[in-house]
C-alpha cells in the first residue's frame, strides 16, 4: 500500500537540505534556492493532500465492503 509518510519525510529532508545549501549562497543562486524551497514545500503539501485523500477513500471503500458483506 502507498505509504505517504515516507514521501512526506523525504520531501521534508529534501527541503531542509536545500534550505541549508541556499542559506550559504548569495545573489541569483539564493533566489533559485528559494524557488526550489517553495517548490518542495508545495510538493510536500500536495503529497500530504494526496495521502489524506487516499486515507479517506480507503475508509469509504472499507465501509462499503463492510456494508456489502453484511
C-alpha positions in Angstrom: 0.0 0.0 0.0 1.1 3.5 -0.7 3.0 4.9 2.3 2.7 8.7 2.2 4.6 9.2 5.5 7.8 8.1 3.9 7.3 10.5 1.0 6.5 13.4 3.3 9.6 12.7 5.3 11.7 12.6 2.1 10.3 15.9 1.0 10.9 17.4 4.4 14.6 16.3 4.4 15.0 17.5 0.8 13.6 20.9 1.7 15.9 21.1 4.7 19.0 20.2 2.7 18.1 22.7 0.0 17.4 25.4 2.7 20.8 24.8 4.3 22.6 25.0 1.0 20.7 28.1 -0.2 21.5 30.0 3.0 25.2 29.8 2.2 24.8 31.1 -1.4 24.3 34.8 -2.4 22.6 36.6 -5.2 20.8 34.8 -8.1 21.7 31.4 -6.6 20.0 32.3 -3.4 16.9 33.3 -5.3 17.0 30.0 -7.2 17.3 28.2 -3.9 14.3 30.0 -2.5 12.3 29.0 -5.5 13.3 25.4 -5.1 12.3 25.6 -1.4 8.9 26.9 -2.3 8.5 24.1 -4.9 9.4 21.4 -2.4 7.0 22.9 0.1 4.2 22.9 -2.4 5.1 19.3 -3.4 5.0 18.3 0.2 1.6 19.9 0.6 0.3 18.1 -2.4 1.7 14.7 -1.2 0.1 15.3 2.2 -3.2 16.1 0.5 -2.9 13.0 -1.7 -2.2 10.9 1.4 -5.2 12.3 3.2 -7.4 11.6 0.1 -6.1 8.1 -0.1 -6.9 7.5 3.6 -10.4 8.9 3.2 -11.1 6.8 0.1 -9.8 3.7 1.8 -12.2 4.3 4.7 -15.1 4.8 2.3 -14.2 1.6 0.4 -13.8 -0.3 3.7 -17.2 0.9 4.8 -18.8 -0.1 1.5 -17.3 -3.6 1.6 -18.4 -4.0 5.2 -22.0 -3.0 4.3 -22.0 -5.2 1.2 -20.9 -8.3 3.1 -23.4 -8.0 6.0 
